[in-house]
Amino acid sequence: GGWTCKTNDIKMIPVHSHPELFWRIAYLEADKGFKFSPVQDWKGDFGKTGNATNGVFGKGTDNVPSPSTAGFYMIVVNLKDNTIELVSPGVYMIGGAVGAWDAAKAENKFTVGATDVSFTKALVADKELRMHVAASTLKCDWWQAEFIVLNGKIEYRGTGNDQTRVKSKASGSTTISLNFKNDTGSIN
C-alpha cells in the first residue's frame, strides 16, 4: 500500500536538548492503529513490538494500537531507549502563577476531558503562565517539554529558545482550556 493519510499526519514535538525524544498529545479514535515515520512515506517507519507495560511498548515493526476508548492521549517516542509510550496526558502548570516551580506537581495537573484538556484554579496575578508535559519515558527537564498559549494558539517550545511570555490576569479563578486536535487554547 501507499501513503494514504497525509492529511491526518500528526507531527511529533521535538524535545529541547534531547534529539532522541519526541512527544505529542493527540486525539485518538478507538481501536485503530498507527506508526511513525521520519518522512511521509513507508521509509524508516516503525511501530511497536510486544505488549505494553504501564503504557510503554518496545520499538518494533507492528502498528501501535490506539486504546479502546477514543480521547486525548500522550505519545512519547524515546529513540535512545527504543520505547513508545501511550498514556493519559500529563499536562501541568508550573511557575509563579501557581506559586511553585516543582515539575509535574499533582495539584497543578490539567484535567483530561472529552473535548479538551483544562485547568481551573486561582492564580497569582501578573505571573508567567508556564505549562509542560511529563511522562515516565520523557526523560528531560520540564522546560524542555514546555508550551504556552499565545493569541489563541498552542505554541510549542520544541528545540527553540524561551518563548514570548503570557502573564496571568488579576488574582481569581482562571480556566485554561487546550484543544490538542487543532492546537488552540484559551485563558479565561
C-alpha positions in Angstrom: 0.0 0.0 0.0 0.9 3.6 -0.4 0.9 6.5 2.0 -2.8 7.1 2.5 -3.2 9.6 5.4 -1.1 12.6 4.5 -4.0 14.9 5.6 -4.1 13.1 9.0 -0.4 13.3 9.8 0.4 14.3 13.4 3.8 15.9 13.8 5.6 14.9 16.9 7.1 17.7 19.1 10.9 17.6 19.5 12.3 17.9 23.0 14.8 20.7 23.6 18.4 19.4 24.0 17.3 15.8 23.6 17.3 14.8 19.9 16.2 11.2 20.9 12.9 12.4 22.4 9.6 13.4 20.8 6.1 13.9 22.3 2.6 14.8 21.3 -0.9 14.9 22.7 -3.3 13.6 20.1 -7.0 12.7 19.9 -7.0 9.0 19.0 -10.0 7.1 17.6 -10.9 3.9 19.4 -9.4 0.6 18.3 -7.3 1.9 15.4 -3.5 1.6 14.9 -0.7 3.9 13.8 3.0 4.0 13.1 5.8 6.6 13.0 7.9 7.8 10.1 10.5 10.5 9.6 9.0 11.2 6.2 5.6 10.9 4.6 6.4 7.6 3.1 7.0 3.9 4.1 10.7 4.6 4.5 12.1 4.3 8.0 8.7 3.7 9.5 8.4 2.0 12.9 5.9 1.0 15.5 5.9 -1.3 18.5 6.8 -4.8 19.5 5.2 -7.0 22.1 2.7 -5.8 24.7 2.8 -2.6 26.7 3.9 -2.4 30.3 2.4 0.6 32.1 1.6 2.1 28.6 5.2 1.6 27.3 5.9 -0.6 24.3 9.3 -1.6 22.8 10.1 -0.1 19.4 9.4 -2.5 16.6 7.5 -3.0 13.3 3.9 -3.6 14.4 1.2 -1.0 14.4 0.8 0.8 17.8 -2.8 0.1 18.8 -4.9 3.0 20.0 -6.9 2.5 23.2 -10.4 1.0 23.2 -11.8 4.4 24.3 -11.4 7.4 22.0 -9.9 10.5 23.5 -6.8 12.5 24.2 -3.6 10.5 24.8 0.0 11.4 25.2 2.5 9.7 22.9 6.3 9.7 23.7 8.9 8.3 21.4 12.3 7.7 23.1 14.8 6.7 20.4 17.6 6.2 22.9 15.7 3.6 25.0 13.7 2.4 21.9 10.3 2.9 23.6 6.9 4.2 22.6 4.7 5.4 25.5 0.9 5.8 25.1 -0.8 7.1 28.3 -3.3 9.6 29.6 -1.8 13.1 29.1 0.3 14.6 31.9 -0.1 18.3 31.4 0.9 20.7 34.2 1.1 24.4 35.2 4.4 25.5 36.7 6.0 28.7 38.0 4.9 31.9 39.6 1.3 31.8 38.5 0.7 28.7 40.6 3.3 29.6 43.2 5.6 26.6 42.7 8.5 25.6 40.4 8.0 21.9 41.1 7.6 19.9 37.9 4.6 17.5 37.5 3.0 18.7 40.8 -0.3 16.8 41.3 -2.3 19.9 42.3 -1.2 21.7 39.1 -2.2 19.0 36.7 -4.7 19.6 33.9 -7.9 17.5 33.7 -8.4 15.5 30.6 -11.9 15.8 29.2 -13.7 14.6 26.1 -13.3 17.8 24.1 -10.3 19.5 25.8 -7.6 19.4 28.5 -8.3 22.0 31.1 -7.1 23.6 34.3 -9.1 25.8 36.7 -7.5 27.4 39.7 -7.0 30.7 41.4 -3.7 32.0 40.1 -1.2 34.6 41.4 -1.7 37.8 39.5 0.8 39.1 36.8 2.9 36.0 36.7 4.1 33.9 33.7 1.7 31.2 32.6 4.1 28.2 32.0 2.9 24.8 31.0 4.7 21.5 30.4 4.1 17.8 29.8 5.5 14.8 31.8 5.6 11.1 31.3 7.7 8.2 32.5 9.8 7.9 29.3 10.1 11.6 28.7 13.4 11.9 30.4 14.1 15.7 30.4 13.7 18.9 32.4 10.2 20.4 32.4 11.2 23.4 30.3 12.4 21.1 27.6 8.8 19.9 27.0 7.2 23.3 27.5 4.4 25.1 25.6 2.3 28.2 26.0 -1.0 29.6 24.7 -0.3 32.7 22.6 -3.0 34.5 20.7 -5.4 31.5 20.9 -2.9 29.0 19.6 -0.8 26.4 21.5 2.8 27.3 20.7 5.4 24.5 21.4 8.9 25.4 22.6 10.3 22.4 20.7 14.0 23.0 20.1 13.6 26.8 20.3 14.6 29.4 22.8 12.4 30.9 25.6 9.1 31.9 24.2 7.1 35.1 24.4 5.7 35.3 27.9 2.0 35.4 28.7 1.0 36.6 32.1 -1.8 35.8 34.4 -4.6 38.3 35.0 -5.9 39.6 38.3 -6.0 37.0 41.1 -9.0 34.8 41.0 -10.2 31.7 39.3 -8.7 31.2 35.9 -9.6 28.4 33.4 -7.1 27.4 30.7 -8.6 25.1 28.0 -6.4 23.3 25.5 -7.6 21.6 22.3 -4.8 19.4 21.0 -7.0 18.4 18.0 -6.4 21.8 16.4 -3.6 23.3 18.7 -5.8 26.0 20.1 -6.2 27.3 23.6 -8.0 29.8 25.7 -7.3 31.6 29.0 -10.4 32.9 30.9 
